[in-house]
Structure formats: C-alpha cells, structure tokens
Amino acid sequence: MRSVASASAALAAAAWSPARAASGAPDASAPPAAPLSLTPGRWSPNNVARLRAVLAEHGASSPRYRAERRPYAVFDWDNTSIMNDCEEALLMHQIDGLHYRLTPGQFAAILRQGVPDGPFDAKLGYTTVDGKPVRMEDIAADVDADYRWLHANYRGLAGDKPLDEIRRSERFLDFRAKLYFMYDAICDTYPVEIGYKWIMYWYAGMTRDELQAMAFDSNLANLGDALRKITYESSRALPGKAGVIAATHFHGIRIHEEIRAVMDTLRSNGIDVYISTASLDDVVRVFAGHPAFGYGVPAENVIGMRLVMADGKYVNEYLPNWHFNYGPGKTVGIRRELESKKGYGPLFVFGDSDGDAWMLRDFADTAVGVIVNRMKKGEIGLDSRMAAEQIGAANARLVLQGRDENTGLMVADERSIKYGKREPKLLA
C-alpha cells in the first residue's frame, strides 16, 4: 500500500488539484460541442429510450433549448456514480494505514464526539460474537487503549516500528475491527447524521492536500481490489471491556461506465452535471474530478458535507449554517446552491438510497429520476415501487436501473443481483 507522500506525488504528476480542475472547467456560456448520442451500454432498454427521449426534448439539438437556461443533472456519488462507497472505503484505508494527525487525547475526544453512551442496537446484530450487548463507553475505552499503544509504537506517529509489524500486532487487529464496528453501529443505532459526521471528524489535523492525497490513494487501491466482503474479528487476546466483536467491510470500488458516459453525453448536449453527496465534498472531488477516473466533474459542481477549517487544516466540527446533505437535506442543498441561482430545478436526478429519495421526487422541473436499484426499503423503497409501476411507460417519472453487485457492472434490466446471489430481484 502506497504512502500519503507517494499519493501526493501521483497527484502532482497528474498536474491536478480542485483549483486547477475548476480553472480548467468548460465555459458554461460556450456553445456545446457536437452532441453525443446515449449509447445503450448496459442500460435497461426502457431506460435508454426514456433518457434519449428527454435528451431529444431538452438537449442542445432541441428547438426549445436555450443556452441562457442550460438544463442540469444532479447525481449522487456513492453507490450511484460508482459501485460501493468511497468514504467508507477511505475509513478502512485510513485505519489500515494509520493515517491520522491526532494525539491520543484528540483521538479519544473524536471517538466519543456526538455519540451517546449505552448499548448499540442488539436487534440489528451489534453484539459481541457470543451475543452480549456492546456499550459505547466500553468499546470506546478499548479503542482508546489500542490507539495509545499504536501511537506510541508506530513510526508514522510517535514510535519506531514499521507499519507491517504494527499491522500484525494484536492491538492493531483489535483497533481495526472495533473502530469499524463502531461506525456501522453508530449509523444504525442512532440518527444517521451522527455517524455521517463522525466518519469525517477523523480528517482533523489534515490539510486539504493531505486528505485528497489519501483519498486518491484509497480510490486506486479499491479500484484494484476484488469486490469482497471480509469479516474482521477483534483480538481474542485483548477482549477489553467490550468483549470480542466482528465487523464486516465490503472491499472494492468500481467505476460505473454507464454513469460516466451519460455525464459526457449530457454535457455534450448542453446539460450541466453536478454531484450531491453525503460524503465530505473534498473527498468526492478527487474521484469526480481527477482525470485518472474519467468523470470530469469540476470541483465547484460537487455539493457535499463540509467541515470547519482552521490554519489550513480540517477541524472536527461540522460547518455551521451548512445543511446536512442527506435525505431532505439534499433537496435543501440543490435549492440553495442551484435552483435559487438558476431559477429552476434539475432535469435529471440519479440516486440509490434514502439519502437521495427526496431529491429524486421533489422538483417539478425533473423529467426523470434514475434509481440504481439496490432493492431497499424505506423512503427509496417507496420511490422504487413507484418506478416499478412505471416500467416501460413513455413518460416514466422514475425508473429503476439494475446492477450486479458481484461484478459491480450495470445489467440491462430493471432488476438487480445482490452480492453473493445469482437471481435478480426487482424490489425488496
């Protein structure tokens, strides 16, 4: 695994940064290049027809097109524009490489920040391996002790031992499993806002360049990794206060070529492309904007979560007066950053989860909302059922797009195949 320094070198070699990406972005006022036609790829045939129809009606070749009122599309990022979640992948990458800029005291404070004491939801499986409750205060004490040892011993922090040796230690095995367990347990036990902010607080003490170098490295590592679910068990030699737990992480990321290509097609048809993400905006800007990944989205076109910065470094504090960019908050962000300035809503919206359900249905100007079908319940399940009822309709407002989670590839169907399964399904 490459270091942050080598990732920085890769970024420099590619002559890329968010500022450079912004300065090199296409002029929105310039006439579009010759419009591309949407290629079928692995799109459902129904979806190809629907997307082409909307492009024909609203794109640059349409008689009704007005350059001064350029349409725009909004894409979710994780599990929509890519397979899997780049910020959750980054959490594991950060753990595996011990990429922290935190003293043990600072680490301990972030570990508990915003999270109530008490047991995690046992009904959802957040127990020890032998079924006993896991309390926040107990597992936090264990991870605290692990990090103090790692900080004192790892040469990249305050010690003298190489990473390979550290990663073989019982302390590291305990740290990795319990810290990742905490993230999943916090997200599923408490309102999602707590966990989605908590995962970002670990960037505290880093500069933007350091964080984006780490994100770039994580993207490359995960694109080169197999799609695989690995269960990590904490140390049986160091059960600590919480006991022995197990946490599962879905490794690997895949570029959705159909999404990348549709972004190019939209731009060539005079339709601007934006990202709305529940990850930190600066993390997604690397994947969405770096030429190595091919999406071509300018930094300023990414709307996401934001942290306070002080003296050029991230602080473990969510930016005051900035909306929480998830669920109804994504609609708030689009209205605040786009609709209020343009005077109209998005023509297309693409999403996959409850975090996107509202923006998929909230705008009168949206001709079609595309749901990457993960067969989920909840709010996105309601949207998915509406989409299922409209399959094949010439004017479908919501459509489902299938994917095979075993390969990370789209499938030419509305149905999807879950990881570890063979049979496609339409709904949860």
C-alpha positions in Angstrom: 0.0 0.0 0.0 1.4 3.4 -1.0 2.0 6.2 1.4 0.3 9.5 1.5 3.5 11.0 0.2 3.6 8.8 -2.8 -0.1 9.6 -3.5 0.8 13.3 -3.3 3.5 12.6 -6.0 0.9 11.0 -8.1 -1.4 13.9 -7.8 1.4 16.3 -8.7 2.4 14.1 -11.7 -1.2 14.4 -12.9 -1.0 18.2 -12.5 -4.4 18.2 -10.8 -6.0 19.9 -7.9 -9.5 21.1 -7.3 -8.4 24.6 -8.1 -6.8 23.5 -11.3 -9.9 21.4 -12.2 -12.1 24.5 -11.6 -9.9 26.8 -13.6 -9.9 24.3 -16.5 -13.6 23.6 -16.4 -15.6 24.2 -19.6 -17.1 27.6 -20.1 -20.8 27.2 -19.4 -21.6 30.0 -21.7 -19.8 28.5 -24.7 -21.8 26.6 -27.3 -21.8 22.8 -26.7 -19.6 20.5 -28.9 -21.4 18.2 -31.3 -24.0 16.4 -29.2 -23.2 12.7 -28.4 -25.9 10.1 -28.6 -26.6 8.0 -25.5 -25.0 4.6 -26.1 -27.1 1.6 -24.8 -24.2 0.1 -22.8 -25.8 -2.0 -20.0 -28.7 0.3 -19.5 -32.1 -1.2 -19.4 -33.7 -0.8 -22.9 -36.6 1.0 -21.3 -34.2 3.4 -19.6 -32.2 4.1 -22.8 -35.4 5.0 -24.5 -36.6 7.3 -21.7 -33.2 9.1 -21.4 -32.9 9.5 -25.1 -36.4 11.0 -25.2 -35.6 13.6 -22.5 -32.4 14.5 -24.3 -34.2 14.9 -27.6 -36.8 17.2 -25.9 -34.4 19.3 -23.7 -30.9 18.9 -25.1 -28.9 21.3 -27.3 -30.4 19.8 -30.6 -33.9 20.6 -29.5 -35.7 23.7 -30.9 -36.7 24.6 -27.3 -33.1 24.6 -26.0 -32.0 27.9 -24.6 -28.3 28.4 -23.8 -29.0 31.0 -21.2 -31.2 28.5 -19.4 -29.0 25.4 -19.5 -30.6 22.3 -18.0 -28.7 20.4 -15.4 -28.5 17.0 -13.9 -27.7 16.0 -10.3 -26.0 12.7 -9.5 -25.5 11.1 -6.1 -22.0 9.7 -5.9 -21.6 6.6 -3.7 -23.4 3.5 -5.0 -24.8 5.6 -7.9 -21.9 7.0 -9.8 -19.6 4.2 -8.5 -20.2 0.8 -7.0 -19.7 1.0 -3.2 -18.9 4.0 -1.0 -15.6 5.9 -1.4 -15.8 7.5 2.1 -16.4 4.2 3.8 -13.6 2.7 1.8 -11.5 5.7 2.9 -12.3 4.9 6.6 -10.9 1.4 6.2 -7.9 2.7 4.2 -7.2 5.3 6.9 -7.5 2.6 9.6 -5.2 0.1 7.7 -2.5 2.8 7.1 -2.9 4.6 10.4 -3.3 7.8 8.5 -4.0 10.1 11.5 -2.8 13.5 12.6 -4.1 13.1 16.1 -2.6 12.8 19.6 -4.2 10.1 21.8 -6.2 12.8 23.6 -7.5 14.2 20.4 -8.4 10.8 19.1 -10.2 10.0 22.3 -12.3 13.1 22.0 -13.4 12.4 18.4 -14.1 8.8 19.3 -16.9 9.9 21.6 -18.0 13.1 19.8 -21.7 13.3 19.5 -22.3 9.6 20.3 -24.4 8.7 23.4 -23.3 6.2 25.9 -25.2 2.9 26.2 -25.7 -0.3 24.3 -25.9 -0.4 20.5 -28.9 -2.0 18.8 -28.6 -5.7 19.6 -31.6 -6.5 17.3 -29.5 -5.3 14.3 -26.7 -7.6 15.4 -24.5 -5.1 17.2 -23.4 -7.5 19.9 -20.3 -9.4 20.9 -19.6 -12.7 19.0 -21.3 -14.5 21.8 -24.4 -12.3 21.7 -23.8 -9.9 24.6 -24.6 -6.2 24.4 -21.9 -3.8 23.3 -21.9 -0.5 25.1 -20.5 2.6 23.5 -18.4 3.6 26.6 -16.8 0.1 26.8 -15.8 -0.2 23.1 -14.6 3.4 23.1 -12.3 2.6 26.1 -10.9 -0.4 24.2 -10.2 1.6 21.0 -8.6 4.3 23.2 -6.2 1.9 24.7 -5.4 0.4 21.3 -4.7 3.8 19.7 -2.5 4.9 22.6 -0.3 1.8 22.0 -0.3 2.3 18.2 0.6 6.0 18.6 3.5 5.2 20.9 4.8 2.4 18.7 4.2 3.2 15.0 7.0 5.1 13.4 4.5 7.2 11.4 3.2 8.6 14.6 5.4 8.7 17.7 7.1 5.3 17.7 9.8 3.4 15.8 8.1 0.2 14.5 7.3 -0.2 10.7 3.7 -0.5 9.6 4.0 -4.1 8.6 5.0 -5.1 12.1 2.3 -2.9 13.6 -0.4 -4.5 11.4 0.5 -8.0 12.7 0.0 -6.9 16.3 -3.0 -7.9 18.5 -3.5 -4.2 19.2 -3.9 -3.3 15.5 -6.3 -6.3 14.9 -8.4 -5.1 17.8 -8.3 -1.5 16.7 -9.3 -2.2 13.1 -12.3 -4.4 14.0 -13.6 -2.3 16.8 -13.3 1.1 15.2 -15.1 -0.1 12.0 -17.7 -1.8 14.2 -18.3 1.5 15.9 -19.0 3.3 12.6 -21.6 0.7 11.5 -23.2 0.5 14.9 -23.4 4.3 15.4 -25.0 4.8 11.9 -27.6 2.0 12.5 -28.4 2.7 16.2 -28.7 6.5 16.1 -29.9 9.1 13.6 -27.6 8.8 10.5 -26.4 12.4 11.0 -24.3 11.3 14.0 -22.4 8.6 12.1 -22.0 10.5 8.9 -20.4 13.4 10.7 -18.3 11.1 12.9 -16.6 9.4 9.9 -15.4 12.9 8.7 -14.1 14.0 12.0 -11.1 11.6 11.6 -9.7 14.0 9.0 -9.0 16.5 11.7 -5.4 17.9 11.6 -5.0 17.2 7.9 -4.6 19.8 5.2 -6.8 19.6 2.1 -3.8 18.3 0.1 -3.1 15.6 2.6 -6.7 14.4 2.7 -7.1 14.4 -1.0 -3.8 12.5 -1.5 -5.1 9.9 0.9 -8.5 9.8 -0.9 -6.7 9.4 -4.3 -4.6 6.5 -2.9 -7.7 4.8 -1.4 -9.6 5.1 -4.7 -6.7 3.5 -6.6 -6.4 0.7 -4.0 -10.1 -0.1 -4.0 -10.4 0.0 -7.8 -7.6 -2.6 -7.9 -9.2 -4.7 -5.2 -11.7 -7.5 -5.6 -15.3 -6.9 -4.7 -15.3 -9.0 -1.5 -16.9 -8.8 2.0 -14.4 -9.5 4.7 -15.3 -10.0 8.4 -12.7 -8.7 10.8 -12.8 -10.2 14.4 -11.2 -8.2 17.2 -8.4 -9.7 19.3 -9.4 -12.6 21.5 -6.2 -12.0 23.4 -7.4 -8.4 24.2 -11.1 -8.7 24.8 -11.1 -5.5 26.8 -14.3 -4.1 28.3 -16.5 -4.6 25.3 -15.5 -8.2 24.6 -14.8 -9.8 21.2 -16.7 -8.3 18.3 -16.7 -8.8 14.5 -17.2 -6.2 11.7 -17.7 -6.7 8.0 -16.5 -4.4 5.3 -17.3 -4.6 1.6 -14.0 -4.0 -0.1 -13.5 -2.8 -3.7 -14.9 0.0 -5.8 -15.9 0.0 -9.5 -16.5 2.9 -11.9 -20.0 2.7 -13.4 -19.1 3.3 -17.1 -22.7 3.9 -18.0 -22.9 6.8 -15.5 -19.6 8.2 -16.6 -20.7 8.0 -20.2 -24.1 9.6 -19.5 -22.3 12.5 -17.8 -20.3 13.1 -21.0 -23.4 12.7 -23.1 -25.3 15.3 -21.0 -22.5 17.8 -21.2 -22.2 17.4 -25.0 -26.0 18.1 -25.2 -25.6 21.3 -23.3 -26.7 19.9 -19.9 -24.5 20.7 -16.9 -23.5 17.9 -14.4 -23.5 18.3 -10.6 -22.8 15.9 -7.7 -24.8 15.9 -4.5 -23.1 13.6 -1.9 -23.4 12.7 1.7 -19.7 12.3 1.9 -17.3 15.2 2.5 -17.2 17.3 -0.6 -13.4 17.4 -0.8 -13.2 13.6 -0.7 -15.6 13.1 -3.6 -14.0 15.9 -5.6 -10.9 13.7 -6.1 -12.9 10.8 -7.6 -15.3 13.1 -9.6 -12.7 15.5 -10.9 -9.3 13.7 -11.3 -8.6 12.8 -14.9 -7.5 9.3 -13.8 -11.1 8.4 -13.1 -12.7 10.0 -16.2 -15.9 11.7 -14.7 -14.8 15.2 -15.5 -16.8 17.0 -12.8 -15.4 20.4 -11.8 -14.8 20.9 -8.0 -17.3 23.6 -7.7 -20.0 21.3 -9.1 -19.8 19.0 -6.1 -22.2 19.7 -3.2 -21.5 17.7 -0.1 -20.8 17.7 3.6 -18.4 20.3 4.9 -16.1 20.7 7.9 -14.6 23.8 9.5 -11.0 24.5 8.6 -8.6 26.4 10.7 -5.0 27.3 9.7 -5.4 25.3 6.6 -6.4 22.1 8.4 -9.7 20.3 8.9 -11.3 20.6 12.4 -13.6 18.0 13.9 -16.6 20.4 13.6 -19.3 20.4 11.0 -19.5 23.8 9.2 -22.1 26.0 11.0 -25.1 27.0 8.9 -24.3 24.4 6.2 -27.1 22.0 5.7 -26.7 18.3 6.4 -26.5 17.0 2.8 -28.5 13.8 3.2 -32.2 12.9 2.5 -34.3 16.1 2.7 -31.0 18.0 3.1 -30.0 17.2 -0.5 -33.2 19.0 -1.6 -32.2 21.9 0.6 -28.7 21.9 -0.9 -30.0 21.9 -4.5 -32.4 24.6 -3.8 -29.8 26.7 -2.0 -26.9 26.2 -4.3 -28.5 25.7 -7.7 -32.3 26.3 -8.0 -32.1 29.7 -6.2 -29.4 30.9 -8.6 -30.7 29.4 -11.8 -34.4 29.8 -11.2 -35.3 26.2 -12.0 -34.7 22.6 -10.7 -32.7 19.7 -12.2 -33.8 18.0 -15.4 -32.3 14.6 -14.3 -31.6 13.2 -10.8 -29.7 10.0 -10.2 -29.6 8.2 -6.8 -29.8 4.9 -5.0 -30.8 5.2 -1.3 -32.8 7.0 1.4 -30.2 9.8 1.1 -31.4 10.5 -2.4 -35.1 9.7 -2.1 -36.3 13.2 -1.6 -34.3 14.9 -4.4 -35.4 12.2 -6.8 -39.1 13.3 -6.4 -39.0 16.9 -5.0 -38.5 19.0 -8.2 -41.3 19.9 -10.6 -38.7 20.5 -13.3 -37.3 17.0 -13.1 -38.3 14.9 -16.2 -36.9 11.6 -14.9 -35.2 10.3 -11.8 -33.0 7.3 -12.2 -32.7 4.9 -9.3 -29.7 2.5 -9.2 -31.7 -0.5 -7.9 -30.4 -1.8 -4.6 -33.7 -3.4 -3.6 -34.0 -1.3 -0.4 -37.0 -0.5 1.8 -37.6 2.9 3.4 -38.0 6.1 1.5 -36.1 4.9 -1.5 -38.3 1.8 -1.4 -41.3 4.0 -1.9 -39.6 5.6 -4.9 -38.6 2.2 -6.2 -42.2 0.9 -6.1 -43.4 4.0 -8.0 -40.7 3.3 -10.6 -41.6 -0.4 -10.8 -45.2 0.7 -11.6 -44.0 2.8 -14.5 -41.6 0.3 -16.2 -41.9 0.8 -20.0 -44.0 3.9 -19.7 -43.1 6.5 -22.4 -43.2 9.3 -19.8 -41.9 7.5 -16.7 -41.0 9.9 -14.0 -39.0 7.4 -12.0 -37.0 4.5 -13.5 -35.1 1.6 -12.0 -31.7 0.5 -13.3 -30.3 -2.9 -12.4 -26.8 -3.8 -11.2 -24.9 -6.9 -10.4 -23.1 -6.4 -7.0 -20.9 -9.4 -7.7 -19.2 -7.7 -10.6 -20.0 -4.1 -10.0 -21.5 -3.8 -13.5 -24.8 -2.5 -14.6 -27.2 -5.0 -16.1 -29.6 -4.3 -19.0 -32.6 -4.8 -16.8 -34.6 -3.1 -14.0 -33.8 -5.9 -11.7 -30.5 -6.2 -9.7 -28.5 -9.1 -8.2 -27.3 -8.8 -4.6 -23.8 -9.7 -3.6 -23.5 -13.4 -3.1 -26.7 -14.1 -5.0 -27.4 -15.3 -8.6 -31.1 -14.5 -9.1 -32.2 -10.9 -10.0 -34.9 -9.2 -8.0 -37.0 -6.1 -8.7 -37.9 -4.9 -5.2 -37.1 -5.5 -1.5 
